[in-house]
Amino acid sequence: MRFSSNGHLRSGGMPNTRVVCYTIFLVLCHLNYGQGGSVKKGKGGGGYDPVVELAKGAKLDAAAYDKTLKVAVLAGKVTVGGTPGIAEFSGIATGPMGEAGLEGTADLWLSIFRYMRPDGTTDHVGGWNIPLTLKAGQTPIEIAKAFAVYINAGTRPYKAKAAGNKAKATITIVFTPK
């Protein structure tokens, strides 16, 4: 019995040891995590390292689907240890152009991540897509405040604060574990 490099069975000869080990690894992972389910909390292997765990966090991405609004990510990671993610808005929004779709919107995304608590429990933090439909003439500070209101009202472990003026504004997002 032989396995090809992608793990499929081929006829004749002995199996490639690396492929067999990888196949066993995949089977063990499958048994450990189940089919398609997500692990919310579980006991992780190894010890707790605060430097490593506090540096883990969500990647912050942002996009503006508007002709005149610009968005830039100034700090792209919201960490467990308290480092905030920051996005900056500039320009006055044109708003939707009367068609369905992304045009006239701004979006923030926070990625999925896992981290270990000091007691050895692993927490899973789900990702978050935060869309905002813009209004014609909406200023950067109004947009940042609207995102902050949405994030602070949500049930996710994040809090946000808006700062700036009519020309340029930032939204600062921090991780707040429950």
MINUVEX-197604 format. One line per field, with one value per residue (C-alpha): residue number from 1; x, y, z. Coordinates in steps of 0.05 Angstrom, whole numbers, plus 5000, padded with zeros to 4 digits. Layout:
nr = NUM ...
px = X ...
py = Y ...
pz = Z ...
***
This chain:
nr = 1 2 3 4 5 6 7 8 9 10 11 12 13 14 15 16 17 18 19 20 21 22 23 24 25 26 27 28 29 30 31 32 33 34 35 36 37 38 39 40 41 42 43 44 45 46 47 48 49 50 51 52 53 54 55 56 57 58 59 60 61 62 63 64 65 66 67 68 69 70 71 72 73 74 75 76 77 78 79 80 81 82 83 84 85 86 87 88 89 90 91 92 93 94 95 96 97 98 99 100 101 102 103 104 105 106 107 108 109 110 111 112 113 114 115 116 117 118 119 120 121 122 123 124 125 126 127 128 129 130 131 132 133 134 135 136 137 138 139 140 141 142 143 144 145 146 147 148 149 150 151 152 153 154 155 156 157 158 159 160 161 162 163 164 165 166 167 168 169 170 171 172 173 174 175 176 177 178
px = 5000 5026 5002 5013 5038 4966 4949 4912 4923 4967 4980 5045 5103 5107 5071 5111 5124 5112 5045 5023 5043 5006 4944 4946 4953 4892 4851 4870 4853 4786 4771 4792 4752 4693 4662 4654 4643 4682 4714 4691 4732 4778 4840 4901 4967 5030 5038 5012 5062 5035 5081 5056 4982 4976 5004 4949 4889 4845 4871 4834 4818 4777 4748 4707 4663 4650 4677 4701 4711 4780 4798 4866 4885 4937 4944 4922 4918 4872 4908 4887 4940 4905 4939 4883 4867 4859 4826 4825 4770 4778 4735 4661 4618 4580 4532 4494 4485 4415 4436 4438 4506 4569 4572 4562 4585 4644 4666 4710 4731 4760 4789 4778 4831 4845 4883 4898 4877 4923 4883 4900 4831 4832 4782 4757 4738 4695 4709 4664 4644 4618 4583 4557 4513 4537 4494 4509 4550 4568 4633 4690 4674 4601 4623 4672 4618 4568 4618 4633 4559 4549 4610 4594 4522 4544 4554 4625 4684 4704 4694 4707 4719 4715 4758 4772 4737 4698 4760 4793 4772 4796 4762 4801 4779 4802 4791 4750 4746 4685
py = 5000 5070 5140 5197 5264 5287 5227 5185 5110 5084 5012 4974 4991 5018 5082 5147 5157 5232 5222 5169 5214 5273 5230 5207 5279 5300 5242 5261 5334 5312 5269 5326 5382 5346 5356 5429 5450 5503 5495 5550 5532 5474 5455 5469 5433 5466 5522 5593 5644 5715 5748 5703 5702 5777 5791 5750 5785 5803 5832 5897 5911 5968 5988 6046 6033 6107 6154 6208 6174 6145 6097 6074 6025 6058 6000 5934 5888 5890 5848 5812 5852 5919 5944 5979 5975 6043 6062 6132 6162 6224 6258 6271 6211 6211 6158 6105 6118 6088 6017 5957 5932 5954 6023 6077 6034 6029 5964 5943 5870 5838 5769 5705 5685 5641 5655 5619 5646 5641 5580 5542 5550 5567 5620 5626 5696 5698 5745 5806 5841 5910 5945 6016 6047 6118 6180 6234 6289 6247 6271 6227 6241 6222 6157 6140 6155 6111 6053 6064 6063 5998 5964 5987 5963 5894 5831 5819 5831 5898 5971 6031 6105 6158 6221 6275 6329 6340 6331 6270 6222 6157 6099 6062 5991 5952 5880 5873 5801 5782
pz = 5000 4982 4992 4943 4968 4976 5021 4969 4967 4911 4894 4912 4958 5029 5051 5056 5131 5127 5093 5144 5202 5171 5160 5232 5254 5214 5243 5314 5301 5272 5334 5380 5348 5316 5248 5230 5303 5338 5406 5452 5513 5528 5566 5523 5526 5550 5600 5602 5577 5590 5539 5484 5504 5516 5446 5413 5384 5326 5261 5244 5171 5143 5076 5048 4987 4976 4923 4971 5039 5055 5110 5135 5190 5235 5285 5256 5317 5377 5429 5493 5530 5515 5451 5412 5339 5305 5240 5211 5167 5123 5070 5068 5049 4983 5008 4968 4894 4892 4875 4920 4940 4976 4944 4997 5056 5103 5137 5195 5205 5267 5255 5294 5346 5406 5469 5534 5602 5662 5688 5623 5592 5518 5496 5425 5401 5339 5282 5270 5205 5221 5162 5162 5109 5098 5088 5038 5072 5132 5164 5189 5262 5251 5217 5273 5326 5289 5289 5363 5381 5342 5373 5444 5438 5413 5454 5429 5475 5445 5463 5418 5424 5369 5366 5315 5276 5211 5168 5200 5255 5287 5320 5374 5389 5451 5472 5536 5559 5600
***
